[in-house]
Amino acid sequence: MKRSIRIILVLLMVASVAYAAPWAQTYPLSGPTVAVTNQQANSVWMPEVVLWKFTAATNAALTVSRVSQGNTYLIGSLSVTNASTVVWIPEAEYPFEYGDALQLSSTVTNGQVQIIRKGN
């Protein structure tokens, strides 16, 4: 009985370590591009949600790209009209390994962008 309880406790601890809760970071739109690079070796993260918030309703073209080994890959684009908030949810999991960058571009720079990521 004690051995079964120990095994269950060990499995719960392993499961809690293996699960990486999402985390969010907010960046100002002080220029047309915001880029976040995975600078941690032996680490992988994926964008869960990208949220744009503008100071006023605006028309904008937004892009989400992955920069890997010097190559840029478009993974999402949005064109919005008269919007003050925009949400982009990826259609697939895009893993960002060491050195890869998530690049967000906007034709409007009066607001902020929040990136919610999860680790793997």
C-alpha positions, -999 to +999 in steps of 0.1 A: +000+000+000+028+024+009+046+016-022+015+023-043+011+057-027+048+065-033+044+056-070+013+078-073+031+107-056+061+103-079+039+102-110+020+134-098+053+152-093+066+142-127+033+153-143+034+187-126+070+193-138+062+181-173+033+205-176+044+240-184+018+266-177+014+294-203+029+328-195+022+363-210+044+392-218+033+427-230+054+448-254+048+484-266+041+490-303+067+517-305+078+506-340+063+485-368+078+452-356+080+434-322+103+404-322+107+378-294+136+354-296+140+321-278+174+327-261+173+297-238+192+266-249+173+232-246+140+251-245+110+252-268+080+274-266+049+280-287+027+310-291-008+303-278-024+337-284-013+371-297-034+401-286-031+436-301-046+466-283-046+500-300-052+533-282-081+540-306-101+522-332-079+519-363-074+502-396-043+479-396-025+451-414-010+427-390+014+398-396+028+370-375+060+354-387+086+329-376+123+337-382+144+306-381+180+302-394+178+335-412+146+326-431+112+343-424+080+323-426+046+339-426+024+320-402-005+344-399-019+377-412-049+398-404-064+429-419-086+448-395-110+478-400-121+501-372-108+478-344-091+486-311-084+450-301-073+421-322-068+384-313-047+359-333-048+322-323-025+299-343-042+271-363-013+248-354+015+244-329+046+263-340+076+253-319+102+280-314+136+265-305+168+282-295+175+311-318+141+312-334+121+345-332+084+353-332+081+385-353+049+406-351+044+434-376+017+461-375+011+491-398-002+510-367+021+517-338-001+533-312-007+505-287+007+473-273+009+436-281+007+407-256+021+373-264+008+343-245+032+313-248+035+278-235+066+258-229+072+223-241 
